[in-house]
Amino acid sequence: MISNLEINSPLNEVGMCAFSIACSNSPANDEESKKNDKILHVISKNADVNSRDNFGRQPIHHAIKSGCVSTIRKLIELFYG
């Protein structure tokens, strides 16, 4: 599990933080309900929901790229709706 200190730190070579990584996992790699639980867990740890990777992409961009409609809906519901 990621500590609060690491939650907003870049965790891979493109600078994605934990929230972006949670949003980017495709449903094929993770059941949708588990994926949304992971996203809510990372948010509860004070993740920066507007973080950007090295290319300027935010978590919503990674969710859209993953094609996981339930994640996209959850993010819109939580932050844009």
Phi and psi in radians as a Rosetta constraint file:
Dihedral C 1 N 2 CA 2 C 2 CIRCULARHARMONIC -1.465 0.35
Dihedral N 2 CA 2 C 2 N 3 CIRCULARHARMONIC 2.374 0.35
Dihedral C 2 N 3 CA 3 C 3 CIRCULARHARMONIC -1.362 0.35
Dihedral N 3 CA 3 C 3 N 4 CIRCULARHARMONIC 2.868 0.35
Dihedral C 3 N 4 CA 4 C 4 CIRCULARHARMONIC -1.042 0.35
Dihedral N 4 CA 4 C 4 N 5 CIRCULARHARMONIC -0.589 0.35
Dihedral C 4 N 5 CA 5 C 5 CIRCULARHARMONIC -1.111 0.35
Dihedral N 5 CA 5 C 5 N 6 CIRCULARHARMONIC -0.653 0.35
Dihedral C 5 N 6 CA 6 C 6 CIRCULARHARMONIC -1.550 0.35
Dihedral N 6 CA 6 C 6 N 7 CIRCULARHARMONIC -0.158 0.35
Dihedral C 6 N 7 CA 7 C 7 CIRCULARHARMONIC -1.019 0.35
Dihedral N 7 CA 7 C 7 N 8 CIRCULARHARMONIC -0.596 0.35
Dihedral C 7 N 8 CA 8 C 8 CIRCULARHARMONIC -1.865 0.35
Dihedral N 8 CA 8 C 8 N 9 CIRCULARHARMONIC 0.134 0.35
Dihedral C 8 N 9 CA 9 C 9 CIRCULARHARMONIC -1.467 0.35
Dihedral N 9 CA 9 C 9 N 10 CIRCULARHARMONIC 2.542 0.35
Dihedral C 9 N 10 CA 10 C 10 CIRCULARHARMONIC -1.068 0.35
Dihedral N 10 CA 10 C 10 N 11 CIRCULARHARMONIC 2.325 0.35
Dihedral C 10 N 11 CA 11 C 11 CIRCULARHARMONIC -1.999 0.35
Dihedral N 11 CA 11 C 11 N 12 CIRCULARHARMONIC -0.068 0.35
Dihedral C 11 N 12 CA 12 C 12 CIRCULARHARMONIC -2.495 0.35
Dihedral N 12 CA 12 C 12 N 13 CIRCULARHARMONIC -3.115 0.35
Dihedral C 12 N 13 CA 13 C 13 CIRCULARHARMONIC -1.176 0.35
Dihedral N 13 CA 13 C 13 N 14 CIRCULARHARMONIC -0.311 0.35
Dihedral C 13 N 14 CA 14 C 14 CIRCULARHARMONIC -1.781 0.35
Dihedral N 14 CA 14 C 14 N 15 CIRCULARHARMONIC 0.127 0.35
Dihedral C 14 N 15 CA 15 C 15 CIRCULARHARMONIC 1.412 0.35
Dihedral N 15 CA 15 C 15 N 16 CIRCULARHARMONIC 0.382 0.35
Dihedral C 15 N 16 CA 16 C 16 CIRCULARHARMONIC -1.352 0.35
Dihedral N 16 CA 16 C 16 N 17 CIRCULARHARMONIC 2.358 0.35
Dihedral C 16 N 17 CA 17 C 17 CIRCULARHARMONIC -1.554 0.35
Dihedral N 17 CA 17 C 17 N 18 CIRCULARHARMONIC 3.118 0.35
Dihedral C 17 N 18 CA 18 C 18 CIRCULARHARMONIC -1.023 0.35
Dihedral N 18 CA 18 C 18 N 19 CIRCULARHARMONIC -0.689 0.35
Dihedral C 18 N 19 CA 19 C 19 CIRCULARHARMONIC -1.148 0.35
Dihedral N 19 CA 19 C 19 N 20 CIRCULARHARMONIC -0.750 0.35
Dihedral C 19 N 20 CA 20 C 20 CIRCULARHARMONIC -1.105 0.35
Dihedral N 20 CA 20 C 20 N 21 CIRCULARHARMONIC -0.706 0.35
Dihedral C 20 N 21 CA 21 C 21 CIRCULARHARMONIC -1.126 0.35
Dihedral N 21 CA 21 C 21 N 22 CIRCULARHARMONIC -0.755 0.35
Dihedral C 21 N 22 CA 22 C 22 CIRCULARHARMONIC -1.068 0.35
Dihedral N 22 CA 22 C 22 N 23 CIRCULARHARMONIC -0.665 0.35
Dihedral C 22 N 23 CA 23 C 23 CIRCULARHARMONIC -1.308 0.35
Dihedral N 23 CA 23 C 23 N 24 CIRCULARHARMONIC -0.398 0.35
Dihedral C 23 N 24 CA 24 C 24 CIRCULARHARMONIC -1.529 0.35
Dihedral N 24 CA 24 C 24 N 25 CIRCULARHARMONIC -0.309 0.35
Dihedral C 24 N 25 CA 25 C 25 CIRCULARHARMONIC -1.126 0.35
Dihedral N 25 CA 25 C 25 N 26 CIRCULARHARMONIC 2.241 0.35
Dihedral C 25 N 26 CA 26 C 26 CIRCULARHARMONIC -1.327 0.35
Dihedral N 26 CA 26 C 26 N 27 CIRCULARHARMONIC 2.714 0.35
Dihedral C 26 N 27 CA 27 C 27 CIRCULARHARMONIC -1.030 0.35
Dihedral N 27 CA 27 C 27 N 28 CIRCULARHARMONIC -0.451 0.35
Dihedral C 27 N 28 CA 28 C 28 CIRCULARHARMONIC -1.136 0.35
Dihedral N 28 CA 28 C 28 N 29 CIRCULARHARMONIC -0.505 0.35
Dihedral C 28 N 29 CA 29 C 29 CIRCULARHARMONIC -1.585 0.35
Dihedral N 29 CA 29 C 29 N 30 CIRCULARHARMONIC -0.239 0.35
Dihedral C 29 N 30 CA 30 C 30 CIRCULARHARMONIC -2.713 0.35
Dihedral N 30 CA 30 C 30 N 31 CIRCULARHARMONIC 2.340 0.35
Dihedral C 30 N 31 CA 31 C 31 CIRCULARHARMONIC -1.083 0.35
Dihedral N 31 CA 31 C 31 N 32 CIRCULARHARMONIC 2.471 0.35
Dihedral C 31 N 32 CA 32 C 32 CIRCULARHARMONIC -1.007 0.35
Dihedral N 32 CA 32 C 32 N 33 CIRCULARHARMONIC -0.726 0.35
Dihedral C 32 N 33 CA 33 C 33 CIRCULARHARMONIC -1.157 0.35
Dihedral N 33 CA 33 C 33 N 34 CIRCULARHARMONIC -0.664 0.35
Dihedral C 33 N 34 CA 34 C 34 CIRCULARHARMONIC -1.174 0.35
Dihedral N 34 CA 34 C 34 N 35 CIRCULARHARMONIC -0.664 0.35
Dihedral C 34 N 35 CA 35 C 35 CIRCULARHARMONIC -1.090 0.35
Dihedral N 35 CA 35 C 35 N 36 CIRCULARHARMONIC -0.799 0.35
Dihedral C 35 N 36 CA 36 C 36 CIRCULARHARMONIC -1.160 0.35
Dihedral N 36 CA 36 C 36 N 37 CIRCULARHARMONIC -0.592 0.35
Dihedral C 36 N 37 CA 37 C 37 CIRCULARHARMONIC -1.103 0.35
Dihedral N 37 CA 37 C 37 N 38 CIRCULARHARMONIC -0.721 0.35
Dihedral C 37 N 38 CA 38 C 38 CIRCULARHARMONIC -1.107 0.35
Dihedral N 38 CA 38 C 38 N 39 CIRCULARHARMONIC -0.731 0.35
Dihedral C 38 N 39 CA 39 C 39 CIRCULARHARMONIC -1.089 0.35
Dihedral N 39 CA 39 C 39 N 40 CIRCULARHARMONIC -0.802 0.35
Dihedral C 39 N 40 CA 40 C 40 CIRCULARHARMONIC -1.119 0.35
Dihedral N 40 CA 40 C 40 N 41 CIRCULARHARMONIC -0.636 0.35
Dihedral C 40 N 41 CA 41 C 41 CIRCULARHARMONIC -1.104 0.35
Dihedral N 41 CA 41 C 41 N 42 CIRCULARHARMONIC -0.825 0.35
Dihedral C 41 N 42 CA 42 C 42 CIRCULARHARMONIC -1.105 0.35
Dihedral N 42 CA 42 C 42 N 43 CIRCULARHARMONIC -0.710 0.35
Dihedral C 42 N 43 CA 43 C 43 CIRCULARHARMONIC -1.062 0.35
Dihedral N 43 CA 43 C 43 N 44 CIRCULARHARMONIC -0.725 0.35
Dihedral C 43 N 44 CA 44 C 44 CIRCULARHARMONIC -1.111 0.35
Dihedral N 44 CA 44 C 44 N 45 CIRCULARHARMONIC -0.327 0.35
Dihedral C 44 N 45 CA 45 C 45 CIRCULARHARMONIC -1.607 0.35
Dihedral N 45 CA 45 C 45 N 46 CIRCULARHARMONIC 0.307 0.35
Dihedral C 45 N 46 CA 46 C 46 CIRCULARHARMONIC 1.182 0.35
Dihedral N 46 CA 46 C 46 N 47 CIRCULARHARMONIC 0.690 0.35
Dihedral C 46 N 47 CA 47 C 47 CIRCULARHARMONIC -1.139 0.35
Dihedral N 47 CA 47 C 47 N 48 CIRCULARHARMONIC 2.530 0.35
Dihedral C 47 N 48 CA 48 C 48 CIRCULARHARMONIC -1.365 0.35
Dihedral N 48 CA 48 C 48 N 49 CIRCULARHARMONIC 1.825 0.35
Dihedral C 48 N 49 CA 49 C 49 CIRCULARHARMONIC -1.292 0.35
Dihedral N 49 CA 49 C 49 N 50 CIRCULARHARMONIC -0.172 0.35
Dihedral C 49 N 50 CA 50 C 50 CIRCULARHARMONIC -1.913 0.35
Dihedral N 50 CA 50 C 50 N 51 CIRCULARHARMONIC 0.318 0.35
Dihedral C 50 N 51 CA 51 C 51 CIRCULARHARMONIC -1.062 0.35
Dihedral N 51 CA 51 C 51 N 52 CIRCULARHARMONIC 2.741 0.35
Dihedral C 51 N 52 CA 52 C 52 CIRCULARHARMONIC -2.244 0.35
Dihedral N 52 CA 52 C 52 N 53 CIRCULARHARMONIC 2.513 0.35
Dihedral C 52 N 53 CA 53 C 53 CIRCULARHARMONIC -1.474 0.35
Dihedral N 53 CA 53 C 53 N 54 CIRCULARHARMONIC -3.015 0.35
Dihedral C 53 N 54 CA 54 C 54 CIRCULARHARMONIC -1.106 0.35
Dihedral N 54 CA 54 C 54 N 55 CIRCULARHARMONIC -0.276 0.35
Dihedral C 54 N 55 CA 55 C 55 CIRCULARHARMONIC -1.836 0.35
Dihedral N 55 CA 55 C 55 N 56 CIRCULARHARMONIC 0.116 0.35
Dihedral C 55 N 56 CA 56 C 56 CIRCULARHARMONIC 1.480 0.35
Dihedral N 56 CA 56 C 56 N 57 CIRCULARHARMONIC 0.110 0.35
Dihedral C 56 N 57 CA 57 C 57 CIRCULARHARMONIC -1.432 0.35
Dihedral N 57 CA 57 C 57 N 58 CIRCULARHARMONIC 2.428 0.35
Dihedral C 57 N 58 CA 58 C 58 CIRCULARHARMONIC -1.725 0.35
Dihedral N 58 CA 58 C 58 N 59 CIRCULARHARMONIC 2.923 0.35
Dihedral C 58 N 59 CA 59 C 59 CIRCULARHARMONIC -0.920 0.35
Dihedral N 59 CA 59 C 59 N 60 CIRCULARHARMONIC -0.664 0.35
Dihedral C 59 N 60 CA 60 C 60 CIRCULARHARMONIC -1.058 0.35
Dihedral N 60 CA 60 C 60 N 61 CIRCULARHARMONIC -0.625 0.35
Dihedral C 60 N 61 CA 61 C 61 CIRCULARHARMONIC -1.126 0.35
Dihedral N 61 CA 61 C 61 N 62 CIRCULARHARMONIC -0.711 0.35
Dihedral C 61 N 62 CA 62 C 62 CIRCULARHARMONIC -1.184 0.35
Dihedral N 62 CA 62 C 62 N 63 CIRCULARHARMONIC -0.636 0.35
Dihedral C 62 N 63 CA 63 C 63 CIRCULARHARMONIC -1.129 0.35
Dihedral N 63 CA 63 C 63 N 64 CIRCULARHARMONIC -0.757 0.35
Dihedral C 63 N 64 CA 64 C 64 CIRCULARHARMONIC -1.101 0.35
Dihedral N 64 CA 64 C 64 N 65 CIRCULARHARMONIC -0.776 0.35
Dihedral C 64 N 65 CA 65 C 65 CIRCULARHARMONIC -1.080 0.35
Dihedral N 65 CA 65 C 65 N 66 CIRCULARHARMONIC -0.582 0.35
Dihedral C 65 N 66 CA 66 C 66 CIRCULARHARMONIC -1.225 0.35
Dihedral N 66 CA 66 C 66 N 67 CIRCULARHARMONIC -0.418 0.35
Dihedral C 66 N 67 CA 67 C 67 CIRCULARHARMONIC 1.394 0.35
Dihedral N 67 CA 67 C 67 N 68 CIRCULARHARMONIC 0.196 0.35
Dihedral C 67 N 68 CA 68 C 68 CIRCULARHARMONIC -1.523 0.35
Dihedral N 68 CA 68 C 68 N 69 CIRCULARHARMONIC 1.743 0.35
Dihedral C 68 N 69 CA 69 C 69 CIRCULARHARMONIC -1.066 0.35
Dihedral N 69 CA 69 C 69 N 70 CIRCULARHARMONIC -0.693 0.35
Dihedral C 69 N 70 CA 70 C 70 CIRCULARHARMONIC -1.128 0.35
Dihedral N 70 CA 70 C 70 N 71 CIRCULARHARMONIC -0.614 0.35
Dihedral C 70 N 71 CA 71 C 71 CIRCULARHARMONIC -1.206 0.35
Dihedral N 71 CA 71 C 71 N 72 CIRCULARHARMONIC -0.759 0.35
Dihedral C 71 N 72 CA 72 C 72 CIRCULARHARMONIC -1.043 0.35
Dihedral N 72 CA 72 C 72 N 73 CIRCULARHARMONIC -0.797 0.35
Dihedral C 72 N 73 CA 73 C 73 CIRCULARHARMONIC -1.071 0.35
Dihedral N 73 CA 73 C 73 N 74 CIRCULARHARMONIC -0.746 0.35
Dihedral C 73 N 74 CA 74 C 74 CIRCULARHARMONIC -1.091 0.35
Dihedral N 74 CA 74 C 74 N 75 CIRCULARHARMONIC -0.765 0.35
Dihedral C 74 N 75 CA 75 C 75 CIRCULARHARMONIC -1.135 0.35
Dihedral N 75 CA 75 C 75 N 76 CIRCULARHARMONIC -0.735 0.35
Dihedral C 75 N 76 CA 76 C 76 CIRCULARHARMONIC -1.105 0.35
Dihedral N 76 CA 76 C 76 N 77 CIRCULARHARMONIC -0.754 0.35
Dihedral C 76 N 77 CA 77 C 77 CIRCULARHARMONIC -1.055 0.35
Dihedral N 77 CA 77 C 77 N 78 CIRCULARHARMONIC -0.771 0.35
Dihedral C 77 N 78 CA 78 C 78 CIRCULARHARMONIC -1.326 0.35
Dihedral N 78 CA 78 C 78 N 79 CIRCULARHARMONIC -0.651 0.35
Dihedral C 78 N 79 CA 79 C 79 CIRCULARHARMONIC -2.139 0.35
Dihedral N 79 CA 79 C 79 N 80 CIRCULARHARMONIC -0.327 0.35
Dihedral C 79 N 80 CA 80 C 80 CIRCULARHARMONIC -2.151 0.35
Dihedral N 80 CA 80 C 80 N 81 CIRCULARHARMONIC -0.115 0.35
